[in-house]
Amino acid sequence: MEREVVVGHREGLHARPAAEFVKAAAGFRSKVEVGAGGKKVTARSLLGVLSLGVKCGQVVTLTAQGEDAEAALESLARLLHGQA
């Protein structure tokens, strides 16, 4: 499963928002990845997520594989969009 999301956090995916995203991703059994700028990393790696350098308003692609993939995408998309 895949979903594109516009990042709504003012700081983008830096520091605290990235840490919250990684913590949320770790709560799912599915393998979740996040991609931006032609790069894709595991959503469970803080350093990986920070390395993407995602800014506010940028589109990222979430992909998930596993038993709770749909729930993972929905929850993480809300978080990235700034609604969680």
Number of C-alpha atoms within 10 A of each C-alpha: 11 15 14 15 19 18 22 19 18 12 15 22 25 19 13 11 18 23 18 16 21 20 15 16 22 16 10 19 14 19 18 23 21 22 19 18 12 8 12 18 19 19 25 21 18 19 15 18 25 17 15 19 13 20 17 16 15 15 18 23 19 24 22 23 16 13 12 13 19 16 13 25 26 12 17 23 22 16 19 23 17 15 11 9
